[in-house]
Amino acid sequence: DLEGAFYGFGGADQGTSFFVLGSFLFPERVGIGQFQPMLRLERVATSDGDGFDGINAPLDDDASRLGIDAGLHYIISGHNARLAATLRHTSTTIGDGDAVTDTVIILGGQIQAF
């Protein structure tokens, strides 16, 4: 699967953002499920005093955040049962300053009864 979107914001909160996500569900079953690798790239940018997620761009300057996720999902029963492990790297830049980066591992599971 491949999906993506681009957004442009005007008015009081000006800026742009986009994301692209790609994944592939392997047809072979391993145990009770199937593996699905996933890669996502997302970016948000604002300027001139506007902000996002608690980060404000200085007047006459820019701020941006770049996020890259790489994950492996184990799909047991579609959206009803799945496990996920994701490595997320983010880089936030405000003005001409150095980027502040963060890398985390996210583990998750989903069970849906109805």
Backbone as a chain_set.jsonl record, in Angstrom:
{"seq": "DLEGAFYGFGGADQGTSFFVLGSFLFPERVGIGQFQPMLRLERVATSDGDGFDGINAPLDDDASRLGIDAGLHYIISGHNARLAATLRHTSTTIGDGDAVTDTVIILGGQIQAF", "coords": {"N": [[0.84, -1.177, 0.0], [0.381, 2.282, -0.609], [0.269, 5.58, 0.449], [-0.507, 9.073, 0.827], [-0.392, 12.616, 1.631], [-0.845, 16.16, 1.278], [-0.852, 19.26, 2.881], [-1.836, 22.63, 3.041], [-1.795, 25.512, 4.978], [-3.468, 28.48, 5.781], [-4.098, 31.827, 6.962], [-4.295, 32.435, 10.475], [-2.603, 30.398, 11.369], [-0.242, 29.698, 9.524], [1.318, 27.526, 7.174], [2.809, 24.444, 5.985], [2.333, 20.932, 5.422], [3.166, 17.459, 5.015], [2.762, 13.95, 4.33], [4.003, 10.687, 3.627], [3.359, 7.315, 3.217], [4.321, 3.967, 3.131], [3.676, 0.504, 2.793], [3.808, -3.098, 2.981], [2.104, -6.097, 2.848], [3.135, -9.211, 3.493], [2.269, -12.186, 1.789], [2.627, -14.768, 2.81], [1.924, -16.81, 5.613], [3.2, -16.726, 8.874], [3.434, -18.609, 11.543], [0.634, -17.675, 13.324], [0.073, -15.39, 11.924], [0.817, -12.61, 9.63], [3.619, -10.817, 8.313], [4.228, -7.283, 8.085], [6.067, -4.853, 6.808], [6.714, -1.317, 7.274], [7.056, 2.072, 6.255], [7.264, 5.487, 6.977], [7.186, 8.923, 6.176], [7.126, 12.182, 7.308], [6.477, 15.707, 7.371], [6.33, 18.95, 8.766], [5.973, 22.422, 8.46], [6.311, 25.805, 9.48], [6.042, 29.417, 9.579], [7.067, 32.787, 10.422], [6.173, 33.451, 13.145], [4.094, 31.662, 13.552], [2.901, 28.43, 14.765], [3.301, 24.915, 15.752], [2.348, 22.019, 17.473], [3.178, 23.032, 19.983], [5.52, 24.372, 19.341], [6.852, 27.345, 18.284], [7.485, 29.354, 15.451], [9.994, 31.825, 15.123], [9.378, 35.384, 14.646], [9.567, 36.47, 11.296], [11.014, 34.191, 10.536], [11.588, 30.587, 10.245], [10.208, 27.365, 11.215], [10.494, 23.84, 11.557], [9.559, 20.357, 11.456], [10.686, 17.114, 11.016], [9.777, 13.81, 10.544], [10.535, 10.382, 10.695], [9.457, 7.147, 10.372], [10.001, 3.727, 10.865], [8.777, 0.547, 10.684], [7.666, -2.7, 11.849], [4.993, -4.762, 11.496], [2.893, -7.272, 12.864], [0.411, -8.963, 11.62], [-2.411, -10.437, 12.743], [-5.205, -10.837, 12.578], [-6.357, -8.993, 10.508], [-7.607, -5.771, 11.224], [-8.468, -6.543, 13.672], [-6.702, -7.942, 15.353], [-3.387, -7.335, 16.109], [0.164, -6.764, 16.252], [2.797, -4.4, 16.833], [5.945, -2.907, 16.111], [7.894, -0.078, 16.15], [10.352, 2.177, 15.006], [11.029, 5.459, 15.625], [12.2, 8.488, 14.375], [12.782, 11.863, 14.972], [13.301, 15.228, 13.93], [13.71, 18.49, 14.826], [13.745, 21.821, 13.836], [14.377, 25.186, 14.501], [14.332, 28.321, 13.209], [17.604, 29.434, 12.35], [18.904, 27.734, 13.986], [20.537, 24.802, 15.426], [19.42, 21.487, 14.659], [17.178, 19.71, 16.751], [17.143, 16.477, 17.787], [15.432, 13.325, 18.166], [15.035, 9.956, 19.026], [12.996, 7.15, 19.248], [11.671, 3.999, 20.397], [8.732, 2.328, 19.686], [6.339, 0.21, 20.936], [3.479, -1.758, 20.333], [0.084, -2.988, 20.529], [-3.002, -4.329, 19.298], [-6.305, -5.18, 19.918], [-9.467, -6.008, 18.903], [-12.694, -6.513, 19.773], [-15.33, -6.366, 18.808]], "CA": [[0.0, 0.0, 0.0], [1.062, 3.568, -0.637], [-0.659, 6.689, 0.625], [0.149, 10.328, 1.152], [-1.233, 13.808, 1.644], [-0.193, 17.454, 1.41], [-1.77, 20.248, 3.435], [-1.373, 24.004, 3.128], [-2.612, 26.235, 5.939], [-3.388, 29.925, 5.707], [-4.715, 32.501, 8.098], [-3.5, 32.642, 11.69], [-1.603, 29.337, 11.506], [0.232, 29.425, 8.182], [2.356, 26.52, 7.062], [2.549, 23.306, 5.122], [2.727, 19.636, 5.957], [2.895, 16.34, 4.135], [3.233, 12.638, 4.766], [3.994, 9.59, 2.672], [3.437, 6.056, 3.945], [4.339, 2.775, 2.293], [3.71, -0.757, 3.534], [3.564, -4.274, 2.158], [1.698, -7.258, 3.637], [3.61, -10.447, 2.879], [1.158, -13.135, 1.716], [2.897, -15.998, 3.562], [1.644, -16.802, 7.044], [4.263, -17.197, 9.759], [2.666, -18.865, 12.754], [-0.781, -17.324, 13.176], [-0.104, -14.087, 11.272], [1.623, -12.186, 8.496], [4.452, -9.646, 8.577], [3.987, -6.104, 7.257], [6.975, -3.728, 7.045], [6.093, -0.019, 7.03], [7.933, 3.236, 6.285], [6.476, 6.727, 6.889], [7.929, 10.18, 6.207], [6.21, 13.313, 7.48], [7.14, 16.981, 7.631], [5.473, 20.109, 8.979], [6.769, 23.653, 8.469], [5.582, 27.055, 9.689], [6.923, 30.579, 9.526], [6.602, 34.109, 10.835], [5.468, 33.481, 14.414], [3.098, 30.604, 13.677], [3.451, 27.286, 15.458], [2.719, 23.582, 15.689], [2.735, 21.101, 18.546], [3.863, 23.759, 21.043], [6.76, 24.975, 18.841], [6.514, 28.529, 17.505], [8.542, 29.931, 14.628], [10.241, 33.244, 15.429], [8.925, 36.319, 13.619], [10.462, 36.543, 10.131], [11.853, 32.997, 10.458], [10.882, 29.335, 10.01], [10.381, 26.21, 12.096], [10.029, 22.636, 10.868], [9.772, 19.059, 12.094], [10.736, 15.99, 10.097], [9.64, 12.541, 11.249], [10.712, 9.172, 9.899], [9.083, 5.937, 11.113], [10.218, 2.434, 10.215], [8.143, -0.403, 11.592], [7.309, -4.05, 11.438], [3.735, -5.16, 12.106], [2.527, -8.686, 12.768], [-1.038, -8.91, 11.446], [-2.998, -11.729, 13.099], [-6.558, -10.886, 12.024], [-6.69, -7.658, 10.005], [-7.606, -4.736, 12.269], [-8.959, -7.121, 14.922], [-5.596, -8.355, 16.223], [-2.095, -7.045, 15.503], [1.261, -6.282, 17.08], [3.604, -3.46, 16.062], [7.188, -2.351, 16.645], [8.248, 1.037, 15.277], [11.452, 3.068, 15.36], [10.666, 6.808, 15.175], [13.245, 9.507, 14.485], [12.276, 13.203, 14.673], [14.275, 16.304, 13.899], [13.011, 19.769, 14.892], [14.63, 22.959, 13.595], [13.748, 26.49, 14.672], [15.209, 29.35, 12.665], [18.903, 28.961, 11.879], [19.511, 26.93, 15.049], [20.798, 23.388, 15.174], [18.266, 20.603, 14.786], [17.046, 18.897, 17.955], [16.671, 15.176, 17.307], [14.958, 12.365, 19.156], [14.749, 8.647, 18.46], [12.304, 6.316, 20.225], [11.096, 2.735, 19.968], [7.334, 2.236, 20.095], [5.772, -1.129, 20.855], [2.041, -1.656, 20.51], [-0.786, -4.099, 20.173], [-4.397, -3.957, 19.11], [-7.301, -6.243, 19.918], [-10.806, -5.454, 18.71], [-13.618, -7.614, 20.032], [-16.593, -6.256, 18.075]], "C": [[0.883, 1.238, 0.0], [0.009, 4.644, -0.465], [0.116, 7.932, 0.995], [-0.837, 11.468, 1.123], [-0.353, 15.038, 1.778], [-1.237, 18.437, 1.908], [-1.095, 21.611, 3.431], [-2.334, 24.774, 4.017], [-2.392, 27.735, 5.761], [-3.992, 30.541, 6.951], [-3.767, 32.633, 9.27], [-2.4, 31.595, 11.871], [-1.126, 28.917, 10.122], [1.314, 28.354, 8.206], [1.955, 25.435, 6.091], [2.927, 22.027, 5.848], [2.434, 18.572, 4.908], [3.295, 15.054, 4.825], [3.118, 11.667, 3.613], [4.192, 8.32, 3.478], [3.418, 4.903, 2.945], [4.419, 1.539, 3.157], [3.42, -1.897, 2.573], [3.239, -5.443, 3.077], [2.162, -8.516, 2.907], [2.494, -11.489, 2.885], [1.377, -14.406, 2.541], [2.563, -15.818, 5.038], [2.849, -17.369, 7.783], [3.608, -17.382, 11.121], [1.208, -18.54, 12.491], [-1.007, -16.014, 12.419], [0.818, -13.866, 10.102], [2.423, -10.944, 8.886], [4.152, -8.533, 7.583], [5.018, -5.023, 7.623], [6.311, -2.42, 6.632], [7.159, 1.062, 7.121], [7.081, 4.481, 6.088], [7.424, 7.923, 7.003], [6.913, 11.295, 6.335], [6.997, 14.57, 7.823], [6.086, 18.059, 7.816], [6.387, 21.329, 9.079], [5.855, 24.857, 8.659], [6.575, 28.203, 9.628], [6.254, 31.783, 10.164], [5.723, 34.099, 12.081], [4.402, 32.427, 14.598], [3.729, 29.371, 14.291], [2.715, 25.997, 15.206], [3.208, 22.802, 16.894], [3.543, 21.786, 19.654], [5.162, 24.41, 20.626], [6.377, 26.135, 17.943], [7.719, 29.012, 16.717], [8.752, 31.377, 15.048], [9.674, 34.132, 14.317], [9.989, 36.421, 12.539], [11.422, 35.362, 10.046], [10.977, 31.755, 10.331], [11.109, 28.341, 11.138], [9.852, 24.993, 11.347], [10.325, 21.405, 11.715], [9.684, 17.984, 11.02], [10.661, 14.72, 10.925], [9.776, 11.375, 10.283], [10.393, 7.983, 10.793], [9.394, 4.719, 10.258], [9.682, 1.382, 11.169], [7.937, -1.762, 10.977], [6.063, -4.442, 12.228], [3.539, -6.656, 11.907], [1.01, -8.735, 12.785], [-1.61, -10.301, 11.688], [-4.376, -11.886, 12.472], [-6.976, -9.492, 11.573], [-6.562, -6.596, 11.083], [-8.043, -5.295, 13.628], [-7.848, -7.533, 15.874], [-4.281, -8.135, 15.484], [-1.102, -6.581, 16.558], [2.125, -5.371, 16.22], [4.85, -3.07, 16.838], [7.65, -1.29, 15.656], [9.424, 1.805, 15.86], [11.124, 4.427, 14.771], [11.828, 7.756, 15.428], [12.625, 10.849, 14.108], [13.416, 14.208, 14.753], [13.51, 17.616, 13.837], [14.029, 20.89, 14.747], [13.829, 24.236, 13.745], [14.741, 27.543, 14.208], [16.492, 28.748, 12.114], [19.596, 28.084, 12.913], [19.757, 25.495, 14.622], [19.528, 22.576, 15.383], [18.326, 19.863, 16.12], [16.439, 17.573, 17.511], [16.282, 14.283, 18.472], [14.659, 11.059, 18.421], [14.134, 7.776, 19.547], [11.861, 5.015, 19.57], [9.694, 2.654, 20.537], [6.856, 0.812, 19.886], [4.27, -1.027, 21.112], [1.315, -2.923, 20.099], [-2.203, -3.606, 20.051], [-5.25, -5.205, 19.102], [-8.658, -5.565, 19.844], [-11.791, -6.598, 18.805], [-14.877, -7.55, 19.17], [-16.391, -5.575, 16.76]], "O": [[1.989, 1.234, 0.541], [-1.019, 4.633, -1.142], [1.265, 7.851, 1.427], [-1.967, 11.322, 0.658], [0.748, 14.97, 2.324], [-2.368, 18.453, 1.423], [0.08, 21.73, 3.778], [-3.549, 24.699, 3.834], [-1.259, 28.192, 5.609], [-4.355, 29.831, 7.889], [-2.581, 32.909, 9.092], [-1.367, 31.888, 12.473], [-1.56, 27.888, 9.603], [2.119, 28.284, 9.134], [0.901, 25.499, 5.458], [3.739, 22.039, 6.773], [1.582, 18.747, 4.037], [4.067, 15.061, 5.784], [2.257, 11.8, 2.743], [5.084, 8.247, 4.323], [2.596, 4.874, 2.029], [5.149, 1.519, 4.148], [2.861, -1.695, 1.495], [4.01, -5.749, 3.987], [1.65, -8.847, 1.838], [1.829, -11.656, 3.908], [0.407, -15.055, 2.932], [2.884, -14.79, 5.634], [3.44, -18.364, 7.364], [3.263, -16.401, 11.78], [0.608, -19.062, 11.551], [-2.147, -15.57, 12.283], [1.504, -14.776, 9.637], [1.968, -10.124, 9.684], [3.863, -8.781, 6.413], [4.862, -4.349, 8.641], [5.451, -2.404, 5.751], [8.06, 0.985, 7.956], [6.275, 4.547, 5.16], [8.342, 7.928, 7.822], [5.95, 11.357, 5.57], [8.04, 14.512, 8.475], [5.076, 18.083, 7.113], [7.444, 21.273, 9.708], [4.77, 24.928, 8.081], [7.788, 27.995, 9.625], [5.048, 31.796, 10.411], [4.638, 34.68, 12.073], [3.85, 32.298, 15.69], [4.954, 29.262, 14.34], [1.671, 25.961, 14.554], [4.369, 22.921, 17.284], [4.477, 21.199, 20.199], [5.861, 24.96, 21.477], [5.665, 25.952, 16.956], [8.833, 29.074, 17.238], [7.781, 32.088, 15.304], [9.51, 33.683, 13.183], [11.182, 36.455, 12.84], [12.534, 35.511, 9.538], [9.751, 31.862, 10.313], [12.063, 28.452, 11.909], [8.884, 25.092, 10.594], [11.213, 21.409, 12.568], [8.743, 17.946, 10.227], [11.397, 14.567, 11.9], [9.203, 11.383, 9.193], [10.994, 7.827, 11.856], [9.085, 4.691, 9.067], [10.085, 1.328, 12.331], [8.02, -1.949, 9.763], [6.07, -4.453, 13.459], [3.968, -7.226, 10.904], [0.39, -8.569, 13.835], [-1.332, -11.234, 10.935], [-4.69, -12.932, 11.903], [-7.85, -8.877, 12.184], [-5.545, -6.518, 11.773], [-7.99, -4.582, 14.63], [-8.033, -7.48, 17.09], [-4.07, -8.662, 14.392], [-1.481, -6.074, 17.614], [2.182, -5.546, 15.003], [4.819, -2.922, 18.059], [7.784, -1.563, 14.463], [9.48, 2.051, 17.064], [10.957, 4.552, 13.558], [12.37, 7.825, 16.531], [12.01, 10.971, 13.049], [14.357, 14.057, 15.533], [12.742, 17.84, 12.901], [15.046, 20.914, 15.441], [12.737, 24.364, 13.191], [15.846, 27.65, 14.738], [16.474, 27.687, 11.491], [20.76, 27.726, 12.735], [19.254, 25.036, 13.597], [18.67, 22.94, 16.187], [19.396, 19.442, 16.56], [15.355, 17.544, 16.929], [16.739, 14.46, 19.601], [14.096, 11.067, 17.326], [14.682, 7.671, 20.644], [11.698, 4.938, 18.352], [9.486, 2.884, 21.728], [6.958, 0.27, 18.785], [3.838, -0.297, 22.005], [1.858, -3.796, 19.421], [-2.567, -2.583, 20.631], [-4.969, -6.165, 18.384], [-8.96, -4.663, 20.626], [-11.738, -7.542, 18.016], [-15.437, -8.594, 18.835], [-17.347, -5.394, 16.006]]}, "num_chains": 1, "name": "protein.A"}
